[in-house]
Amino acid sequence: MSLKITYKEQDFFVGDSIKVNYKIKEKDKERLQAFDGIILAVTGTGENKNFIVQKSASDAVKVERIFPVNSPWIESIKKLRSPKTKIRRAKLYYLRDPKARSI
């Protein structure tokens, strides 16, 4: 179980809030698209390492995306903030569950 990814000599851990700038190719044009959220999990080893980022969209909808660490389409990764408390899990899949709401 891996708890961190290393990208351009920066370490990112499970639970960090990050912003990934990803290149999108549309016909003959390329543009950057930002995807910011929380790292839920890091899977794989060595060259085949992937990480899952979850962001909250509108109206309590959550979107997840899987990024390969060594992808040439990743322009940059920036850490927005670290978690307030120490994370003691390798996979934060419990964040997928909907929160209980009172009516």
C-alpha positions as CSV (number, residue, x, y, z in Angstrom):
1,M,0.0,0.0,0.0
2,S,1.4,3.3,-1.1
3,L,0.6,6.5,0.8
4,K,2.4,9.0,-1.3
5,I,3.3,10.0,-4.9
6,T,6.3,11.9,-6.0
7,Y,6.0,14.3,-8.9
8,K,8.9,16.5,-9.9
9,E,10.6,16.0,-6.5
10,Q,7.5,17.0,-4.6
11,D,5.7,14.5,-2.3
12,F,1.9,14.3,-2.2
13,F,0.2,12.2,0.4
14,V,-3.3,10.6,0.7
15,G,-5.7,13.2,2.1
16,D,-3.9,16.3,0.6
17,S,-6.0,18.8,-1.4
18,I,-4.3,19.2,-4.8
19,K,-4.8,21.0,-8.1
20,V,-3.9,19.0,-11.2
21,N,-3.4,20.9,-14.5
22,Y,-4.1,18.4,-17.2
23,K,-3.6,18.9,-21.0
24,I,-6.8,18.3,-23.0
25,K,-6.5,17.8,-26.8
26,E,-9.4,18.8,-28.9
27,K,-8.9,18.3,-32.6
28,D,-5.8,20.4,-33.4
29,K,-5.8,22.5,-30.2
30,E,-4.5,21.8,-26.7
31,R,-5.7,23.5,-23.5
32,L,-5.1,23.1,-19.8
33,Q,-7.9,22.0,-17.6
34,A,-7.7,22.2,-13.8
35,F,-9.0,19.4,-11.6
36,D,-8.8,20.1,-7.9
37,G,-9.8,17.8,-5.1
38,I,-8.7,15.4,-2.4
39,I,-6.4,12.4,-3.0
40,L,-8.4,9.4,-2.1
41,A,-6.0,6.6,-2.9
42,V,-2.7,5.8,-4.5
43,T,-2.5,2.4,-6.3
44,G,0.2,0.6,-8.2
45,T,4.0,0.5,-7.9
46,G,6.9,2.0,-9.8
47,E,6.0,3.2,-13.3
48,N,2.4,2.0,-13.0
49,K,1.4,4.2,-10.1
50,N,-2.0,5.9,-10.2
51,F,-3.8,8.3,-7.9
52,I,-7.5,9.0,-7.5
53,V,-8.7,12.6,-7.0
54,Q,-12.2,13.4,-5.9
55,K,-13.8,16.8,-6.2
56,S,-17.2,18.1,-5.0
57,A,-19.3,19.4,-7.9
58,S,-22.5,21.3,-7.5
59,D,-25.5,20.0,-5.5
60,A,-23.6,17.3,-3.5
61,V,-22.3,15.5,-6.6
62,K,-18.8,14.1,-6.4
63,V,-16.6,13.5,-9.3
64,E,-13.6,11.1,-9.3
65,R,-10.8,10.9,-11.8
66,I,-7.8,8.6,-12.0
67,F,-4.5,10.0,-13.0
68,P,-1.3,8.1,-13.9
69,V,1.6,9.7,-12.1
70,N,4.0,9.4,-15.1
71,S,1.5,10.7,-17.7
72,P,2.9,13.2,-20.2
73,W,-0.5,15.0,-20.2
74,I,0.0,16.2,-16.6
75,E,1.3,19.8,-16.8
76,S,1.6,20.4,-13.0
77,I,0.4,19.3,-9.6
78,K,0.1,21.9,-6.8
79,K,-0.7,21.2,-3.2
80,L,-3.5,23.4,-1.9
81,R,-3.5,22.2,1.7
82,S,-2.7,19.3,3.9
83,P,-5.3,17.6,6.2
84,K,-5.9,19.0,9.6
85,T,-5.3,15.7,11.4
86,K,-3.0,12.8,10.7
87,I,-4.5,10.4,8.1
88,R,-4.3,6.8,9.4
89,R,-5.7,5.1,6.3
90,A,-4.1,4.2,3.0
91,K,-7.4,4.5,1.1
92,L,-10.0,7.2,2.0
93,Y,-13.0,5.4,0.3
94,Y,-15.2,6.3,3.3
95,L,-15.4,9.8,1.9
96,R,-17.5,8.4,-1.0
97,D,-20.4,7.7,1.3
98,P,-23.1,10.4,1.4
99,K,-23.4,12.4,4.6
100,A,-26.6,12.1,6.7
101,R,-28.8,15.1,6.3
102,S,-31.6,16.2,8.6
103,I,-34.9,17.2,6.9
